[in-house]
Amino acid sequence: MAAPTWSWTLSASLIVTLTLTLVSVAYGNSEGDALYTLRKSLSDPDNVLQSWDPNLVNPCTWFHITCNQDNRVTRVDLGNSNLSGHLVHDLGKLEHLQYLELYKNNIQGSIPNELGNLRSLVSLDLYNNNISGTIPPSLGKLKSLVFLRLNNNRLTGPIPRELVGILSLKVLDVSNNDLCGTIPTSGPFEHIPLNSFENNPRLEGPELLGLASYDTNCS
């Protein structure tokens, strides 16, 4: 009876290994598909995305991508890469992403609401682009976020009150946009310096900082 027991144990172990491998491949393909969708939406004159091959098992071998030990994407580092185009909703599928670095490019369009699905995100750096539209209230779901830098874009509308609930937030910069309304003061905003809000002509200053006067109708 020992041999059949050993054989069954070996088979069970093999099944578990194969299952874990297939799960890893499935996740890798899903994340690779999301990132390849981003690549197709961007103009890349310097070919920094040349290694982003959708035929590979997962994107962990691509340049500018970092993965964890489970082959899940944790970093996208494309700052100062001479990219243009727009962001895609599919970025919200990168469930383990911690760092999304797309600063100093010429990205246009709006910030996708789906970025609020990136619950592991620590740093969102979209500064020095040409991004327009409003700051999505869905970013308030990013409870691990420490760095939110959206400065030097063309953002409009109010600062979403949902951001008040991100207690981990240490650095926020929305300067040099066209935001309106007033600046919240509770939660992490108690410690954000005023120069993080400067050069928004329609954003009301420290004399009207109370949440009671927060203008949600500005546009």
Accessible surface in RSA format (square Angstrom, percent):
REM  Atomic radii and reference values for relative SASA: ProtOr
REM  Chains: A
REM  Algorithm: Lee & Richards
REM  Probe-radius: 1.40
REM  Slices: 20
REM RES _ NUM      All-atoms   Total-Side   Main-Chain    Non-polar    All polar
REM                ABS   REL    ABS   REL    ABS   REL    ABS   REL    ABS   REL
RES MET A   1   191.05  98.9 150.76  99.8  40.29  95.9 119.21 101.4  71.83  95.2
RES ALA A   2    84.57  77.8  69.17 106.8  15.39  35.0  77.89 109.7   6.68  17.7
RES ALA A   3    69.62  64.0  60.92  94.0   8.70  19.8  67.04  94.4   2.58   6.8
RES PRO A   4    78.28  57.0  67.00  61.1  11.28  41.0  74.04  61.1   4.23  26.3
RES THR A   5    83.72  59.5  78.29  79.4   5.43  12.9  62.15  83.5  21.57  32.6
RES TRP A   6   162.44  65.2 158.10  76.5   4.34  10.2 133.30  71.1  29.14  47.3
RES SER A   7    51.39  43.4  49.91  66.6   1.49   3.4  30.73  65.4  20.66  28.9
RES TRP A   8   178.49  71.6 172.85  83.7   5.64  13.2 147.53  78.7  30.96  50.2
RES THR A   9    74.43  52.9  73.73  74.7   0.70   1.7  61.89  83.1  12.54  18.9
RES LEU A  10    98.33  54.8  95.07  68.0   3.27   8.2  97.99  68.8   0.34   0.9
RES SER A  11    56.03  47.3  53.31  71.1   2.72   6.3  25.68  54.7  30.36  42.5
RES ALA A  12    31.76  29.2  27.66  42.7   4.10   9.3  30.86  43.5   0.90   2.4
RES SER A  13    61.52  52.0  53.58  71.5   7.94  18.3  26.57  56.6  34.94  49.0
RES LEU A  14   102.24  56.9  98.59  70.5   3.65   9.2 101.86  71.5   0.38   1.0
RES ILE A  15   109.92  62.6 109.04  81.2   0.88   2.1 109.53  78.9   0.39   1.0
RES VAL A  16    86.39  56.8  84.59  76.6   1.80   4.3  86.39  75.1   0.00   0.0
RES THR A  17    73.89  52.6  71.71  72.7   2.18   5.2  51.78  69.5  22.11  33.4
RES LEU A  18    96.10  53.5  96.00  68.7   0.10   0.3  96.00  67.4   0.10   0.3
RES THR A  19    68.79  48.9  67.26  68.2   1.53   3.6  51.92  69.7  16.87  25.5
RES LEU A  20   116.32  64.8 111.46  79.7   4.86  12.2 111.72  78.5   4.60  12.4
RES THR A  21    69.99  49.8  65.05  65.9   4.95  11.8  52.07  69.9  17.92  27.1
RES LEU A  22   121.82  67.8 117.45  84.0   4.37  11.0 117.76  82.7   4.05  10.9
RES VAL A  23    66.42  43.7  63.82  57.8   2.60   6.3  66.26  57.6   0.16   0.4
RES SER A  24    29.40  24.8  26.71  35.7   2.68   6.2  23.52  50.1   5.87   8.2
RES VAL A  25    46.11  30.3  45.74  41.4   0.37   0.9  46.11  40.1   0.00   0.0
RES ALA A  26    60.15  55.3  49.62  76.6  10.53  24.0  55.30  77.9   4.85  12.9
RES TYR A  27    93.88  43.8  93.59  53.2   0.29   0.8  47.94  36.0  45.94  56.6
RES GLY A  28     0.00   0.0   0.00   N/A   0.00   0.0   0.00   0.0   0.00   0.0
RES ASN A  29    65.05  44.9  61.46  59.4   3.59   8.6  21.44  51.6  43.60  42.1
RES SER A  30    50.50  42.7  42.75  57.0   7.75  17.9  27.94  59.5  22.56  31.6
RES GLU A  31     1.67   1.0   1.67   1.3   0.00   0.0   1.67   3.2   0.00   0.0
RES GLY A  32     6.79   8.4   0.00   N/A   6.79   8.4   6.79  18.6   0.00   0.0
RES ASP A  33    86.95  60.9  83.55  83.2   3.40   8.0  27.88  65.6  59.07  58.9
RES ALA A  34     1.07   1.0   0.00   0.0   1.07   2.4   0.72   1.0   0.34   0.9
RES LEU A  35     0.00   0.0   0.00   0.0   0.00   0.0   0.00   0.0   0.00   0.0
RES TYR A  36    60.44  28.2  60.44  34.4   0.00   0.0  22.56  17.0  37.88  46.7
RES THR A  37    42.24  30.0  41.11  41.7   1.13   2.7  25.63  34.4  16.61  25.1
RES LEU A  38     0.04   0.0   0.04   0.0   0.00   0.0   0.04   0.0   0.00   0.0
RES ARG A  39    72.65  30.5  69.39  35.4   3.26   7.8   6.08   8.3  66.58  40.3
RES LYS A  40   142.07  69.3 105.46  64.7  36.61  87.2  61.69  55.5  80.38  85.6
RES SER A  41    21.71  18.3   4.86   6.5  16.85  38.8  14.86  31.6   6.85   9.6
RES LEU A  42    16.25   9.0   0.08   0.1  16.17  40.7   1.79   1.3  14.46  38.9
RES SER A  43    62.59  52.9  52.67  70.3   9.92  22.8  32.37  68.9  30.22  42.3
RES ASP A  44    31.84  22.3  16.59  16.5  15.26  36.1  12.82  30.2  19.03  19.0
RES PRO A  45    86.26  62.9  49.11  44.8  37.15 135.0  62.62  51.7  23.64 146.9
RES ASP A  46    86.42  60.5  61.37  61.1  25.05  59.2  22.20  52.2  64.22  64.0
RES ASN A  47    92.97  64.1  82.93  80.1  10.05  24.2   6.60  15.9  86.37  83.5
RES VAL A  48    34.81  22.9  26.03  23.6   8.77  21.1  32.49  28.2   2.32   6.3
RES LEU A  49     0.20   0.1   0.16   0.1   0.05   0.1   0.20   0.1   0.00   0.0
RES GLN A  50   132.96  74.4 116.47  85.1  16.49  39.3  34.22  72.8  98.74  74.9
RES SER A  51    33.42  28.2  18.66  24.9  14.76  34.0  29.41  62.6   4.02   5.6
RES TRP A  52     0.00   0.0   0.00   0.0   0.00   0.0   0.00   0.0   0.00   0.0
RES ASP A  53    52.52  36.8  49.91  49.7   2.61   6.2  17.30  40.7  35.22  35.1
RES PRO A  54    60.12  43.8  36.03  32.8  24.09  87.6  39.45  32.6  20.68 128.5
RES ASN A  55   135.25  93.3 101.27  97.9  33.98  81.8  29.81  71.7 105.44 101.9
RES LEU A  56    79.49  44.3  70.24  50.2   9.25  23.3  72.12  50.6   7.37  19.8
RES VAL A  57    86.14  56.7  78.52  71.1   7.62  18.4  82.87  72.0   3.28   8.9
RES ASN A  58    25.40  17.5  20.50  19.8   4.91  11.8   2.23   5.4  23.18  22.4
RES PRO A  59     0.13   0.1   0.03   0.0   0.10   0.4   0.03   0.0   0.10   0.6
RES CYS A  60    33.40  25.3  13.25  14.8  20.15  47.3  13.25  33.6  20.15  21.7
RES THR A  61   101.96  72.5  76.13  77.2  25.84  61.6  81.86 110.0  20.10  30.4
RES TRP A  62     8.83   3.5   3.28   1.6   5.55  13.0   3.44   1.8   5.39   8.7
RES PHE A  63   141.75  70.9 139.02  86.1   2.74   7.1 141.75  85.9   0.00   0.0
RES HIS A  64    72.07  39.4  52.99  36.8  19.08  48.8  44.22  45.6  27.85  32.4
RES ILE A  65    15.14   8.6   0.00   0.0  15.14  36.5   0.00   0.0  15.14  41.1
RES THR A  66    61.68  43.9  58.12  58.9   3.55   8.5  42.10  56.5  19.58  29.6
RES CYS A  67    30.02  22.7   5.44   6.1  24.58  57.8   5.44  13.8  24.58  26.5
RES ASN A  68    50.58  34.9  35.10  33.9  15.48  37.3  30.38  73.1  20.19  19.5
RES GLN A  69   175.42  98.1 132.42  96.8  43.00 102.4  53.13 113.1 122.30  92.8
RES ASP A  70    89.48  62.7  80.01  79.6   9.47  22.4  23.72  55.8  65.76  65.6
RES ASN A  71    54.88  37.8  54.77  52.9   0.11   0.3   0.01   0.0  54.87  53.0
RES ARG A  72    18.82   7.9  18.82   9.6   0.00   0.0   4.36   6.0  14.46   8.8
RES VAL A  73     0.00   0.0   0.00   0.0   0.00   0.0   0.00   0.0   0.00   0.0
RES THR A  74    15.13  10.8  15.13  15.3   0.00   0.0   9.65  13.0   5.47   8.3
RES ARG A  75    79.28  33.3  79.28  40.4   0.00   0.0  21.03  28.7  58.26  35.3
RES VAL A  76     0.00   0.0   0.00   0.0   0.00   0.0   0.00   0.0   0.00   0.0
RES ASP A  77    45.23  31.7  41.28  41.1   3.95   9.4  25.20  59.3  20.03  20.0
RES LEU A  78     0.51   0.3   0.00   0.0   0.51   1.3   0.51   0.4   0.00   0.0
RES GLY A  79    19.65  24.2   0.00   N/A  19.65  24.2   0.37   1.0  19.28  43.2
RES ASN A  80   109.88  75.8  88.12  85.2  21.76  52.4   8.76  21.1 101.11  97.7
RES SER A  81    12.51  10.6   6.63   8.9   5.88  13.5   5.83  12.4   6.67   9.3
RES ASN A  82    86.25  59.5  72.79  70.3  13.45  32.4  22.76  54.8  63.49  61.4
RES LEU A  83     0.74   0.4   0.00   0.0   0.74   1.9   0.30   0.2   0.44   1.2
RES SER A  84    32.64  27.6  32.64  43.6   0.00   0.0  16.48  35.1  16.16  22.6
RES GLY A  85    23.25  28.7   0.00   N/A  23.25  28.7  20.43  56.1   2.82   6.3
RES HIS A  86    91.67  50.1  91.67  63.7   0.00   0.0  57.36  59.1  34.31  39.9
RES LEU A  87     9.01   5.0   0.27   0.2   8.74  22.0   0.27   0.2   8.74  23.5
RES VAL A  88    14.46   9.5  10.74   9.7   3.72   9.0  14.33  12.4   0.13   0.3
RES HIS A  89   118.85  65.0 114.41  79.5   4.45  11.4  83.90  86.5  34.95  40.7
RES ASP A  90    34.82  24.4  33.18  33.0   1.64   3.9   2.63   6.2  32.19  32.1
RES LEU A  91     0.00   0.0   0.00   0.0   0.00   0.0   0.00   0.0   0.00   0.0
RES GLY A  92     7.22   8.9   0.00   N/A   7.22   8.9   2.08   5.7   5.13  11.5
RES LYS A  93   113.95  55.6 102.68  63.0  11.27  26.8  65.73  59.2  48.22  51.4
RES LEU A  94     0.00   0.0   0.00   0.0   0.00   0.0   0.00   0.0   0.00   0.0
RES GLU A  95   101.84  58.5  94.42  71.4   7.42  17.7  25.27  48.9  76.57  62.5
RES HIS A  96    69.92  38.2  69.12  48.0   0.81   2.1  42.91  44.2  27.01  31.4
RES LEU A  97     0.00   0.0   0.00   0.0   0.00   0.0   0.00   0.0   0.00   0.0
RES GLN A  98    71.43  39.9  71.43  52.2   0.00   0.0   0.79   1.7  70.64  53.6
RES TYR A  99    59.83  27.9  59.83  34.0   0.00   0.0  23.06  17.3  36.77  45.3
RES LEU A 100     0.00   0.0   0.00   0.0   0.00   0.0   0.00   0.0   0.00   0.0
RES GLU A 101    14.70   8.4  14.70  11.1   0.00   0.0   7.96  15.4   6.74   5.5
RES LEU A 102     0.00   0.0   0.00   0.0   0.00   0.0   0.00   0.0   0.00   0.0
RES TYR A 103    61.58  28.8  61.58  35.0   0.00   0.0  17.70  13.3  43.88  54.1
RES LYS A 104   105.56  51.5  94.23  57.8  11.33  27.0  41.26  37.1  64.30  68.5
RES ASN A 105    18.24  12.6   0.00   0.0  18.24  43.9   5.20  12.5  13.04  12.6
RES ASN A 106    72.79  50.2  72.26  69.8   0.53   1.3  23.24  55.9  49.55  47.9
RES ILE A 107     0.00   0.0   0.00   0.0   0.00   0.0   0.00   0.0   0.00   0.0
RES GLN A 108    82.89  46.3  82.42  60.2   0.46   1.1  13.69  29.1  69.19  52.5
RES GLY A 109    30.88  38.1   0.00   N/A  30.88  38.1  26.25  72.0   4.63  10.4
RES SER A 110    65.77  55.6  56.58  75.5   9.19  21.2  24.06  51.2  41.71  58.4
RES ILE A 111     6.56   3.7   0.40   0.3   6.15  14.8   0.40   0.3   6.15  16.7
RES PRO A 112     6.39   4.7   2.81   2.6   3.58  13.0   6.39   5.3   0.00   0.0
RES ASN A 113    95.98  66.2  90.69  87.6   5.30  12.8  19.43  46.8  76.55  74.0
RES GLU A 114    59.78  34.3  57.11  43.2   2.67   6.4  24.81  48.0  34.97  28.6
RES LEU A 115     0.12   0.1   0.12   0.1   0.00   0.0   0.12   0.1   0.00   0.0
RES GLY A 116     0.02   0.0   0.00   N/A   0.02   0.0   0.02   0.0   0.00   0.0
RES ASN A 117    65.88  45.4  57.38  55.4   8.50  20.5  14.06  33.8  51.83  50.1
RES LEU A 118     0.00   0.0   0.00   0.0   0.00   0.0   0.00   0.0   0.00   0.0
RES ARG A 119   131.60  55.3 124.12  63.3   7.48  17.8  48.38  66.1  83.21  50.4
RES SER A 120    41.10  34.7  33.09  44.2   8.01  18.4  13.29  28.3  27.81  39.0
RES LEU A 121     0.08   0.0   0.00   0.0   0.08   0.2   0.00   0.0   0.08   0.2
RES VAL A 122    35.00  23.0  35.00  31.7   0.00   0.0  35.00  30.4   0.00   0.0
RES SER A 123     2.68   2.3   2.68   3.6   0.00   0.0   1.26   2.7   1.41   2.0
RES LEU A 124     0.00   0.0   0.00   0.0   0.00   0.0   0.00   0.0   0.00   0.0
RES ASP A 125     4.89   3.4   4.89   4.9   0.00   0.0   0.00   0.0   4.89   4.9
RES LEU A 126     0.19   0.1   0.19   0.1   0.00   0.0   0.19   0.1   0.00   0.0
RES TYR A 127    42.94  20.0  42.94  24.4   0.00   0.0  15.51  11.7  27.43  33.8
RES ASN A 128    58.93  40.6  50.95  49.2   7.98  19.2   9.10  21.9  49.83  48.2
RES ASN A 129    17.46  12.0   0.00   0.0  17.46  42.0   2.07   5.0  15.38  14.9
RES ASN A 130    41.54  28.6  41.52  40.1   0.01   0.0   5.45  13.1  36.09  34.9
RES ILE A 131     0.81   0.5   0.81   0.6   0.00   0.0   0.81   0.6   0.00   0.0
RES SER A 132    29.94  25.3  29.94  40.0   0.00   0.0  11.83  25.2  18.11  25.4
RES GLY A 133    28.40  35.0   0.00   N/A  28.40  35.0  24.01  65.9   4.39   9.8
RES THR A 134    72.83  51.8  67.05  68.0   5.78  13.8  40.91  55.0  31.92  48.3
RES ILE A 135     2.39   1.4   0.01   0.0   2.38   5.7   0.01   0.0   2.38   6.4
RES PRO A 136     3.64   2.7   2.25   2.1   1.39   5.1   3.64   3.0   0.00   0.0
RES PRO A 137    70.02  51.0  67.54  61.6   2.47   9.0  67.84  56.0   2.18  13.6
RES SER A 138    23.79  20.1  14.71  19.6   9.07  20.9  21.63  46.1   2.16   3.0
RES LEU A 139     0.00   0.0   0.00   0.0   0.00   0.0   0.00   0.0   0.00   0.0
RES GLY A 140     4.44   5.5   0.00   N/A   4.44   5.5   2.96   8.1   1.49   3.3
RES LYS A 141    83.22  40.6  79.55  48.8   3.66   8.7  50.40  45.4  32.82  35.0
RES LEU A 142     0.08   0.0   0.00   0.0   0.08   0.2   0.08   0.1   0.00   0.0
RES LYS A 143   118.85  58.0 104.17  63.9  14.68  34.9  85.23  76.7  33.62  35.8
RES SER A 144    49.59  41.9  41.63  55.6   7.96  18.3  16.24  34.6  33.35  46.7
RES LEU A 145     0.00   0.0   0.00   0.0   0.00   0.0   0.00   0.0   0.00   0.0
RES VAL A 146    35.48  23.3  35.48  32.1   0.00   0.0  35.48  30.8   0.00   0.0
RES PHE A 147    63.27  31.7  63.27  39.2   0.00   0.0  63.27  38.4   0.00   0.0
RES LEU A 148     0.13   0.1   0.13   0.1   0.00   0.0   0.13   0.1   0.00   0.0
RES ARG A 149    68.69  28.8  68.69  35.0   0.00   0.0  17.85  24.4  50.85  30.8
RES LEU A 150     0.36   0.2   0.36   0.3   0.00   0.0   0.36   0.3   0.00   0.0
RES ASN A 151    18.71  12.9  18.71  18.1   0.00   0.0   0.00   0.0  18.71  18.1
RES ASN A 152    56.22  38.8  47.41  45.8   8.81  21.2   9.99  24.0  46.23  44.7
RES ASN A 153    13.45   9.3   0.57   0.5  12.88  31.0   1.62   3.9  11.82  11.4
RES ARG A 154   128.96  54.1 122.75  62.6   6.22  14.8  56.01  76.5  72.96  44.2
RES LEU A 155     0.45   0.3   0.45   0.3   0.00   0.0   0.45   0.3   0.00   0.0
RES THR A 156    44.31  31.5  44.31  44.9   0.00   0.0  30.48  40.9  13.83  20.9
RES GLY A 157     1.51   1.9   0.00   N/A   1.51   1.9   1.51   4.1   0.01   0.0
RES PRO A 158    29.43  21.5  28.38  25.9   1.05   3.8  28.38  23.4   1.05   6.5
RES ILE A 159     0.01   0.0   0.01   0.0   0.00   0.0   0.01   0.0   0.00   0.0
RES PRO A 160     9.31   6.8   2.86   2.6   6.45  23.5   9.31   7.7   0.00   0.0
RES ARG A 161   120.21  50.5 111.44  56.8   8.77  20.9  27.78  38.0  92.43  56.0
RES GLU A 162    91.48  52.5  78.85  59.7  12.63  30.1  44.67  86.4  46.80  38.2
RES LEU A 163     0.11   0.1   0.11   0.1   0.00   0.0   0.11   0.1   0.00   0.0
RES VAL A 164    28.15  18.5  27.33  24.7   0.82   2.0  27.33  23.7   0.82   2.2
RES GLY A 165    35.03  43.2   0.00   N/A  35.03  43.2  25.34  69.5   9.69  21.7
RES ILE A 166     0.00   0.0   0.00   0.0   0.00   0.0   0.00   0.0   0.00   0.0
RES LEU A 167   137.12  76.4 117.75  84.2  19.37  48.7 118.75  83.4  18.37  49.4
RES SER A 168    34.49  29.1  23.48  31.3  11.01  25.4  32.17  68.5   2.31   3.2
RES LEU A 169     5.02   2.8   0.13   0.1   4.88  12.3   0.13   0.1   4.88  13.1
RES LYS A 170   142.99  69.8 123.33  75.7  19.66  46.8  75.14  67.6  67.85  72.3
RES VAL A 171    55.53  36.5  52.90  47.9   2.63   6.3  55.53  48.3   0.00   0.0
RES LEU A 172     2.21   1.2   0.00   0.0   2.21   5.6   0.00   0.0   2.21   6.0
RES ASP A 173    35.05  24.6  35.05  34.9   0.00   0.0   3.96   9.3  31.09  31.0
RES VAL A 174     0.15   0.1   0.15   0.1   0.00   0.0   0.15   0.1   0.00   0.0
RES SER A 175     6.82   5.8   6.82   9.1   0.00   0.0   0.25   0.5   6.57   9.2
RES ASN A 176    50.85  35.1  41.85  40.4   9.00  21.7  12.62  30.4  38.23  37.0
RES ASN A 177    12.75   8.8   0.00   0.0  12.75  30.7   3.73   9.0   9.02   8.7
RES ASP A 178    53.00  37.1  53.00  52.8   0.00   0.0  19.98  47.0  33.03  32.9
RES LEU A 179     0.00   0.0   0.00   0.0   0.00   0.0   0.00   0.0   0.00   0.0
RES CYS A 180     3.85   2.9   3.75   4.2   0.11   0.2   3.75   9.5   0.11   0.1
RES GLY A 181     3.53   4.4   0.00   N/A   3.53   4.4   1.09   3.0   2.44   5.5
RES THR A 182     0.61   0.4   0.50   0.5   0.11   0.3   0.17   0.2   0.44   0.7
RES ILE A 183    10.16   5.8   9.96   7.4   0.20   0.5   9.96   7.2   0.20   0.6
RES PRO A 184     1.06   0.8   0.00   0.0   1.06   3.8   0.18   0.1   0.88   5.5
RES THR A 185    48.21  34.3  46.59  47.2   1.61   3.8  28.00  37.6  20.21  30.6
RES SER A 186    37.28  31.5  35.23  47.0   2.06   4.7  35.21  75.0   2.07   2.9
RES GLY A 187    25.20  31.1   0.00   N/A  25.20  31.1  15.55  42.7   9.64  21.6
RES PRO A 188     9.26   6.7   0.27   0.2   8.98  32.7   8.08   6.7   1.18   7.3
RES PHE A 189    10.83   5.4   0.31   0.2  10.52  27.4   0.31   0.2  10.52  30.1
RES GLU A 190   115.68  66.4  81.36  61.5  34.32  81.7  25.73  49.8  89.95  73.4
RES HIS A 191   150.86  82.5 123.81  86.1  27.05  69.2  90.96  93.7  59.90  69.7
RES ILE A 192    13.24   7.5   1.57   1.2  11.67  28.1   1.57   1.1  11.67  31.7
RES PRO A 193    77.74  56.7  66.12  60.3  11.62  42.3  77.74  64.2   0.00   0.0
RES LEU A 194    89.46  49.8  79.21  56.7  10.25  25.8  79.41  55.8  10.05  27.0
RES ASN A 195    94.09  64.9  82.79  80.0  11.30  27.2  24.06  57.9  70.04  67.7
RES SER A 196    10.22   8.6   8.98  12.0   1.24   2.8   1.24   2.6   8.98  12.6
RES PHE A 197     9.70   4.9   5.45   3.4   4.25  11.1   5.60   3.4   4.10  11.7
RES GLU A 198    91.45  52.5  81.21  61.4  10.24  24.4  29.42  56.9  62.03  50.6
RES ASN A 199    94.75  65.3  73.47  71.0  21.29  51.3  19.56  47.1  75.20  72.7
RES ASN A 200     8.38   5.8   0.00   0.0   8.38  20.2   0.10   0.2   8.28   8.0
RES PRO A 201   120.26  87.6  76.80  70.0  43.47 158.0  90.51  74.7  29.75 184.9
RES ARG A 202   102.38  43.0  88.05  44.9  14.34  34.1  65.55  89.6  36.84  22.3
RES LEU A 203    19.52  10.9   1.99   1.4  17.53  44.1   2.19   1.5  17.34  46.7
RES GLU A 204    71.80  41.2  65.99  49.9   5.82  13.8  24.86  48.1  46.94  38.3
RES GLY A 205    20.29  25.0   0.00   N/A  20.29  25.0  15.95  43.8   4.34   9.7
RES PRO A 206    76.86  56.0  62.10  56.6  14.76  53.7  62.33  51.5  14.53  90.3
RES GLU A 207   136.42  78.3  98.89  74.8  37.53  89.3  69.87 135.1  66.55  54.3
RES LEU A 208    79.68  44.4  75.94  54.3   3.74   9.4  79.68  56.0   0.00   0.0
RES LEU A 209    37.61  20.9  34.47  24.7   3.14   7.9  34.47  24.2   3.14   8.5
RES GLY A 210    39.99  49.3   0.00   N/A  39.99  49.3  32.40  88.9   7.59  17.0
RES LEU A 211    65.74  36.6  53.91  38.6  11.83  29.7  54.34  38.2  11.40  30.7
RES ALA A 212   114.37 105.2  67.47 104.1  46.90 106.7  80.84 113.8  33.53  88.8
RES SER A 213    54.32  45.9  33.70  45.0  20.63  47.5  42.95  91.5  11.37  15.9
RES TYR A 214    20.89   9.8   2.82   1.6  18.08  47.0   2.82   2.1  18.08  22.3
RES ASP A 215    56.10  39.3  50.99  50.8   5.11  12.1  18.03  42.4  38.07  38.0
RES THR A 216    69.62  49.5  48.29  49.0  21.33  50.8  24.39  32.8  45.23  68.4
RES ASN A 217   135.13  93.2 108.34 104.7  26.80  64.5  32.58  78.4 102.55  99.1
RES CYS A 218    23.35  17.7   6.43   7.2  16.92  39.8  14.66  37.1   8.69   9.4
RES SER A 219   100.06  84.6  76.59 102.2  23.47  54.1  57.94 123.4  42.12  59.0
END  Absolute sums over single chains surface
CHAIN  1 A    10985.9       9207.5       1778.4       6209.1       4776.7
END  Absolute sums over all chains
TOTAL         10985.9       9207.5       1778.4       6209.1       4776.7
